[in-house]
Amino acid sequence: MEHARQLVNEGADILDIGGESTRPGALPVSVQQEMARVLPVIEGLRGVSVPISVDTSKPEVMRAAIAAGAQMVNDIDALRDAAAMHVIASSNVAVCLMHKQGDPITMQMQPNYQDVVADVADYLRKRIAAAEAAGIERNRIVIDPGFGFGKTLEHNLALLRQLHDLTELGVPILAGLSRKSMLGALAGQDVTQRLPASIAAALIAVQRGAAIVRVHDVRATVDALKILNAVNGEPA
């Protein structure tokens, strides 16, 4: 909770709280373990000045987190679980629908696409349509192309290069690139030394249409975005 408040002071507009790692090779955790990790934090941050997002794919965790005060659900499975879809449809929270190929344990083994940008756009278009059909208003939906989730370095670069194509889907884009292995591969840096690369990736993502960037290093990224906004004549 102390770290969360520090991030808000540094300029975070949303706090994303998760209790299950989804990095390549990560093993799943139980519903009970995930709840034990996230609910006390969400409850303890009730009244904080920014919205709280819960990063989960489990309907039970979604329901409990919303009851505890979460205002957004960040689902790497894009509400493919019918129960998860029902939880969001019966609430008034926002939701982030992410693209991934495979599961965290296996997703980086042999990712394959005919055209990664077209394939990701098609998947997200269908998930938006499914969410709307379930009663989730479009103004509650955000999409995430899922950098690093079942994608090679070349796939990730193509998505970032053509990120603006996804704006045609008509909902805000969230880009999560901070400290990811694709940046390590490009810059030749260990995960602890990827701040410059992460800032560069965030700026490129925003320039190419991202409305939200999910980052670890808030103050440094906010400062960089202030410069970008000033050059573009936009509010800081």
Sequence and secondary structure as in RCSB ss.txt:
>XXXX:A:sequence
MEHARQLVNEGADILDIGGESTRPGALPVSVQQEMARVLPVIEGLRGVSVPISVDTSKPEVMRAAIAAGAQMVND
IDALRDAAAMHVIASSNVAVCLMHKQGDPITMQMQPNYQDVVADVADYLRKRIAAAEAAGIERNRIVIDPGFGFG
KTLEHNLALLRQLHDLTELGVPILAGLSRKSMLGALAGQDVTQRLPASIAAALIAVQRGAAIVRVHDVRATVDAL
KILNAVNGEPA
>XXXX:A:secstr
 HHHHHHHHTT S EEEESS  STT     HHHHHHHHHHHHHHTTT SS EEEE   HHHHHHHHHHT  EEEE
TTTT SHHHHHHHHTS  EEEEE  SS TTTTTSS   SSHHHHHHHHHHHHHHHHHHTT  GGGEEEE  TTSS
  HHHHHHHHHTGGGGGGGSS BEE  TT HHHHHHHT  GGG HHHHHHHHHHHHHTT SEE  S HHHHHHHH
HHHHHHTT   
